[in-house]
Amino acid sequence: MPLACPTLNEQVANWLNWDKNEKTRGEIQALVDENNEEALKARMSTRLVFGTAGVRSPMQAGFGRLNDLTIIQITHGFARHMINVYGQPKKGVAIGFDGRHNSRRFAELASNVFIRNNIPVYLFSEVSPTPVVSWATIKLECDAGLIITASHNPKEDNGYKAYWSNGAQIIGPHDTEIVRIKEAEPQPRDEYWDLSELKSSPLFHSADVTIDPYFEVEKSLNYTRDINASTPLKFTYSAFHGIGYHYTKRMFAEFGFPASSFISVAEQQEPNPDFPTIPFPNPEEGRKVLTLAIETADRNGSTVILANDPDADRIQMAEKQKNGDWRVFTGNEMGALITWWIWTNWRKANPSVDASKVYILNSAVSSAIVKTIADAEGFKNETTLTGFKWMGNRAEELRAEGNHVILAWEESIGYMPGHTLDKDGVSAAAVFAESPHSFTLKGNLSRINSPEVTKELFSTLRADLKFPTKIGEAEVVSVRDLTIGYDNSKPDNKPVLPLSTSSEMVTFFLKTGSVTTLRASGTEPKIKYYIELITPPGKTQNDLESVISELDQLEKDVVATLLRPQQFGLIPRK
C-alpha cells in the first residue's frame, strides 16, 4: 500500500533498493508495513550536514540517520570533492574510529569508498583518540582525515568528523560541497559494499606508525619533568568507557610521572559502547557523572581527578578541598589556569621571541580572562566562532604567517595545547596534572525538547532587532548576534566575527562590563548560557560573599529575561 506522500514514497523505494544491510533495510520495511509515516518522515527527511563537530546522528535506518548506507553516501561526497580539488589525490586519508557501536564497521566502509576512488587510506588498527587522527593527518601529510566518533553524545549516536590536509576540521566550502555531492549522487556503487579486498589493496596502509611520534612531539609541553618524577600527588583518571586510558597513561609516563601516581577507574577503563556506569558520557556534566571517579579517588588517597570524554578530546578536572568536598572545575576556570601555565612556561623557554607574535585563541562564548592576561603580558588573544573547526583553521593560518599559536581553548572543556589542530584531551590531561590547581565563572544549560523550541526562543529574542535593553537591573549597552550578522557596537552593525547561520548564538554586553551569551548546542538538545561577572578593581577575599551573591542574582536575571524557561518549557540541568 503506497504512502500518502509521493516524496516519502520515492525515498522509501530508494532505500529499499539501495540498502544492503539486512538489519537497517528491515527497519524501514517494518515501518512501511505499519504505515508509520511519521516515523518514516523523521528518518528520511532530515538532512545530514556538518555542524560544529562534524555530522552526528542516532544510528538508525534512514537517509537522515547514520548507518552503512549514509556513511557510504557521505564518503562518496568526500572522495569526489577531494578529486575535484586535487585532481587525483595521492597522499590519502588518515582514518580512525572510537569504541562506539558500529564505529569500526563505518571506518572500514569509508576506507573502502576512498580506495574504490583510487585514494590511499591510512587506517588505525584499533580505536584511536580524536586528536591522534588530527595528528596523523598532519604527520603523514595526508590530503584529508576522518574519525568515526560521536564524542560525548548518547550511546545511540555516532558521528563523522572530517579533516582537511592541514589536520583541522573542514569548514566551507569543503563541508557544503561534500554534502552537495552526497545529495546529487545518492545511489551508492555496488563495489562500495564489498569489503572483501579492502585490506589486501595496495592503497591500504596502517596509520599506527604515527602513534609514537605523537607522544614524542607532545613532550614539548612537559616543563617540570623533575618535579613530576617526585610528586606526592595521586591522580585518579577515568576514560569514561572510552578510548583514552592507554594513551593518557602513556602520556603521564612520558611527562615523567611515576606509575604509582596514575590511578585508573577500573570500571570505566576500557571501551564499552553502552556506557553502563554513567548516566551520560560527558564529563562536563560534573559531579553526577563523576561518582565512580570520586569513590576511586577517596579510596586511594587521590586529590585530583582527571576525566576524558569517550573519544579523549575533552578533559574534566576536579580537586579535593581541605574539608573533604570535591570541587569540579568549569571549563573557563580550567581555561584560565592552562592559559597562565602555558604562557608562563613557554615564555621562560622562549624569552627572546616577540610577544606580539604569540597567540592564544579562544571561542566567543569563553571567558575574556585570556584577553585580560594578554593585555598585561603582551601576547595576542584572538576570538573565534564556537568550535575547534574555527580555532584549528585559524591557528594554522596564523602559524603560516610566522606567528606562534601556543594554545586554543573553549569553555566546553576543550583544550588544544600541542601539535594537533583539534582539541586534545590526552596531552591536556598531562598538562593539567603538572600545573597548579585553582580559579570562577558560571556556565549552565537548559535541555530542550525539540528544535522548534530553540528556533522560537531565539526568534522572539531578536524580533525586529528589539533585543532586551536590561537584564535585571543591569543595562545592556550592546548586542552581538552572530546568527544573523548583527553587532550594534560596530559600524553599520556588522560584526567582526563571521556569521554562523547554522547555529544560534547571541551575546549581551552589560554596562557593568559583565557579559552573557546564549547559544544552542551544535551536538545536543540544549541551550547553553554563559555569564562572566566583571567586578570593579580593588575587590579582596573579604568581598567574595557579596561577589558570589551578585553573580547568583545576575544568573537569575539572565534565566528570567533571556531563557524564559516557563514560557518555553525548558528543563534545567540538575
Protein Blocks (a to p, Z undefined) as FASTA:
>chain_A
ZZfblklmmmmmmmmmmmmcfklmmmmmmmmmnopaklmmmmmmpccdddfeocadddde
djkbccfklmmmmmmmmmmmmmmmnopafkbpaddddfbehklmmmmmmmmmmmmnopac
dddfbdcdfklmmmmmmmnopabdcdddehjacfkbccdddddfkopacddfklmmmmmm
mmmmmbccfklmmmklmmmpfkbccfklmmmmmmmmmmmmpmblmmmmmocbdcdddehh
paklmmmmmmmmmnopafklpccdfklmpccfklmmbcbfcfknommlmmmmmmmmmmno
pabdcdddfkopaccdddddfkopacdddfklmmmmmmmmmmmmmmmmmmmbcfklcccd
ddfkbcfklmmmmmmnopacddddedjklmmmmmmmmmmnopacfbdcdfkopacfblbc
cdcfklmmmmmmmpcceddddddddddfbfklmmmmmmmmmgghiacfbehjbccfbdcd
fknopafkbghhiafbdcdfkbccdddddfkopacdddddfkbccddddddddddehiaf
klmmmmmmmmmmmmmmmmmmmnommlnopacdZZ
